Amino acid sequence: MHTDTERCVRAVQSKESRFDGVFFTAVRTTRIYCRPSCPAVPPKPENMEFHPSAASCQRAGYRACKRCRPDTSPGSPEWNVRADAVARAVRLIQDGVVDREGVPGLARRLGWSTRQIERQLLAELGAGPLALARAQRAQTARLLIETTPMPFGEIAFAAGFSSIRTFNDTVREVFALTPGELRARAARRSPAEPAATPGVISLRLPFRTPLEPSNLFGHLAATAVPGVEEWRDGAYRRTLSLPYGHGIVALAPRDGHIACRLSLTDPRDLTHAISRCRRLLDLDADPVAVDERLRSDPLLAPIVDRAPGRRVPGTVDPAEFAVRAVLGQQVSTAAARTHAARLVTAHGVPVDDPEGGLTHLFPGPEALAALDPETLALPRSRRTTLLTLVRALADGSLPLGPADDREEARARLLALPGFGPWTTEIIAMRALGDPDAFLPGDLGVRRAAEGLGLPGTPAALTARAAHWRPWRAYAVQYLWATDDHPINLLPA
């Protein structure tokens, strides 16, 4: 969109928050870049230029606005939706791959050369992988500076910087403030806030409004695996397996943001943990675009208007969700939780949770690949399906992640014994983040469709749903929401 100057100017002049993160406005006279919704007086059109990313603005010599803080805007929905190689590269960079493995590691995951990555990202985003990773490190550093009492030396390495000098130089260049000045400004903005719990990072996760939390948090709470997930004191809590250690996160819906409390064994996992939480709650979606498309169907319009802004619940670990999808085949939600809890107790890594009742990390594919099938209280065919899945995940023959091709993953899943369209599509929807995944054979979807006057057979419903593309996964959420199942209700 950043190439459509006229449209960008109109968005800036109307302070349209919907486009925050979609493009950035750089002002030539002040050398500052802003969100489209910046509360400052809009600059003259001839002084504006538009960039597709914060990294592109920083690469061109602009610094972040101190009023609208464009570095903290929601992620662009374009990279969440697109399935091409550039979008997959962006999702990996957001996941911290460049910080952990460098550009060669990013190239290996994508099957590209480093030269191809540089060329493609520069063409699409105006910045290469190192510049994009640097912008993300700056944002992570700002979060740690403003929300924790950590010494700046620890923050530098936790945010992914190679030296304290690079950390100081980057913060000054990007924010036109020293780390000490950033912390002092944050203290003046919220002087009455109590001191943070040692080892806990509290932050706000932004999103595009509207956001309907009932099905989002209702689904997570209703399907929570005991010991790994819980709903406590108005927040969804769960354990996280992370590259450098483990963590516990608490997520709660608030007015205009998601309150996030992270307890990490290693602060270097912060970027990765935030990325996972955003995918879990689908916070980079564009609900206005989704709802406009679905509302154009007169039979869907009433349920969209009743509670706009529904999101698709995701996952913090695609492999974990795939295992849970198999455990949930043809059984109730309660039975699926029971089966998963048994696996967790037998094979999960124990953790301490002073603030709640979480006890384990969900076991990874490597731990489950060696389990004895006779210990599983499942039908024999389901045991075969589960063991085949975890072994494929463990040996890498079934990659499920932000960089993996969704159609290829579908084909590999369907080739496994016991995998049909429902299991494959629910994994595509929630583990792979495909916004167009569709479940025409799901009983809840069919009942809702018939109740609304939509076709009730899978073939006819699929034909009707062609008009909803590329947002059929969101249509499923609206259809499910016509029922009074606990997954649709925000827990008390």
ABEGO torsion letter per residue (X at the ends): XAABAAAAAAAAAAGBAAABGABBBBBAAAGBBBBAABABBBBBAAABBBBABAAAAAAAGBBBBAAAGAAABBBBAAAAABABAAAAAAAAAAAGAAAAAEAAAAAAAAGBBAAAAAAAAAAAAGBBAAAAAAAAAAAAAAAAAAABABBAAAAAAAAGBABAAAAAAAAAAAAGBBAAAAAAAAAAABAABBBBBBGBBBBBBBBBOBBBAAAAAAAAAAABBBGABBBBGGBBBBBBBBAAEBBBBBBBBBBGBBBBBBBBABAAAAAAAAAAAAAAAGAABBAAAAAAAAAABAAAAAAAAABBGBBBBBBABAAAAAAAAAAABGBBAAAAAAAAAAAAAAABBBBBBAABABABBBBBAAAAAABBAAABBBBAAAAAAAAAAAAAAAAGABBBBAABBAAAAAAAAAABBGBBAAAAAAAAAAAAGBAABBBAABAAAAAAAAAAGBBABAAAAAAAAAAAOAAAAAAAAAAAAABABAAABBBX
